């Protein structure tokens, strides 16, 4: 396809000249805007004029349009306002039209679904309505480039879809359509985006999603101020069902919980007295007891007041420690009787959509589909969200079935609601808009008493709702259900974290797992675990709890996976490699903060010769170290914007490279990089050899939790611009910890346990009942009791001693709040002191210290019964209490 670099060309005509339609002029063609009306697609006559970057259009019967054009680089945004000053409702369709010429050998079309296709001549088939989960984004392209069109992430509109008529060896017609309803005296606003990709060698979808996220970066990252819980994985009900073990969850990096249905009936999340007593339509309460709040509940036997009290007590104890998310069925399902009695105006009308479900949300009720926007239920829902946030220690909300695409044609949509659209059946409203509006409301709540700024939103990875969540729970497995869709979801989420749900589900992979010999069973299971690990690094996914117990390799690599994901997964990984071996590549971050993950799925180690094309990463060339062996100097060369290096990739393992420097120099460079790491200090050493002296510009990467203390070239301090001498030069970058005032050796010298395995230290907490101090005390107590139980075979040890004044002997002193002297840990003899300005920082420092201690007090969580791996598999093969490495060793195998 010919290159299409979008540029607004206002100089082609003087302001005030009239045109038949607005146009964005490109390198070889135009992208124009069309306006039609009604199901007949009748052309709407509009007289346009251009002044600066704004098109103004006037039509008959009081219709006016304003199109503000904003172009930057290879993308353009058209902000459109449609006003109806007439007397009749207008059902308008506005479309962008591009006429690309595609190479027949490599032409592709993506309609916003799960994958791109090779187009057939003529109009491409398009489902209407589209499959739920599709994105309002699309693209056409070939090996030479692509054009993409869609809505902007902040646009909420019910109909936004592409069409494509393919003409081999000619000009095809590629359109992106939105439909809007404009009542008399009303206006509608929405924005369309168009962009080009000059190179699709990494794949059409990857290239388009990369361009889209770079155009709208704020929608590809976690909301500022959201809880840190989002950067770990899901406990998958192990912090919600009975027998909650917080220390086990911490060691498995399970930091948030999808607290399923902590209410009696959908539509009354709070639990009101006058709505509490009713007879369920689906199944008696006694026949469907609920595993919630760490216990078992017969919801027909407990009063509203008692339930609210017990719920509040549960979240007070566990909520912030386990990252508790209050579950909602996306706010679009109500218990049927409640909806009929109080929220009848909200009930969805659509004979082509399932609007009634039985035994779903609560397991005993019948529920109906509702629309909160513009209805009585919307007011109730917002009241519930506010009451819950004010009264419960939750970190946010979990949105189930958070997928746009359900249309409502009821009387409620006849009022002038923003975002309505229309089809041959009439005016409709997409419930996905309601979901996003709920998220916006939740983020605007008063979270002042919480140890974070804004509530967390976890939803799904599909449809336009994915742009508005902080993270996603991908309800799929990598080997079974929906295994064809998770790549597209990851690309849509960009740098946001996402968790793989379900589990190994052996029966979806093996025909007869029960009949397999123990050794064969373990070998297959170990390979599945490796597959999950490699795919997680490749696609920026976090395996949930059900993938973790017993998997010692994955547990040890999990902190590295979390670190990569926090840097931000990117769809395009611009790395070429030689050889026939298949490697699974991923890129995290950009510029000087880039990480490259290389997965080797083969049963043999592979020597990979890599070429990192730095132009796609930033303005300078990256120098890398191997994260798993940072002390070993990694040799590499830089020339022509490409970093070349050779890496040994172990069998069925991932290798992660991290940039320690970005440099721009016009001369070829030979480099060798290493890093020495400790709690309190990091030192990166980069040897740079150049044949002739040369000027260079360097960029030093940031390190989370560290400040740059100094940058030296050949022993002398240097700035961004440096001069390399002929031969070898040494750059040394020193970082100092923001939060640790001592090194690992000093921490190892602190006496936490006696020779008998009892806790040797006292916690000095001025106010041990204050929430933050209570939480920290609990963290340390559980940490060492857990370790003693599983590694020292101590069934019980004494609880940690707490004092309010300093004592003799080893002690951990807490200083939190106004009197804190800094933000971090200091160690003076036998006194370990935590200073922190507030609860959030105090808990961060506590988690960091415990993570630092994990190498000294290591415990790998062994096999446990879990979803997808029934307990009888473990019992029959005598796997309880073992790790995969230990179990394979019993069979004479290695992992």
Helices and strands as residue ranges (DSSP letters): G 10-12, E 18-19, E 23-25, E 30-37, E 42-43, E 46-51, E 54-59, E 63-72, E 75-84, E 90-98, E 108-110, E 122-123, E 137-142, E 145-151, E 160-166, E 173-182, E 187-197, H 204-215, G 217-219, G 228-231, E 233-234, H 246-251, E 254-259, G 273-275, G 285-287, E 290-292, E 295-297, H 304-322, E 324-328, E 333-335, H 336-342, G 344-346, E 356-358, E 366-369, H 376-391, E 396-399, E 407-408, G 411-414, E 421-423, E 426-430, H 431-443, E 456-459, G 464-467, E 471-474, H 486-493, E 497-500, G 506-508, G 513-515, H 518-539, E 541-543, G 545-547, H 552-567, E 569-570, E 575-577, E 583-588, G 591-593, E 595-600, E 606-613, G 614-616, E 621-626, G 627-629, E 634-639, E 642-649, E 653-665, E 669-677, E 681-690, E 694-699, E 706-713, E 716-717, E 721-724, E 727-737, H 744-748, E 762-764, H 771-791, E 801-803, E 811-816, E 824-828, E 831-836, H 839-853, H 871-876, H 884-890
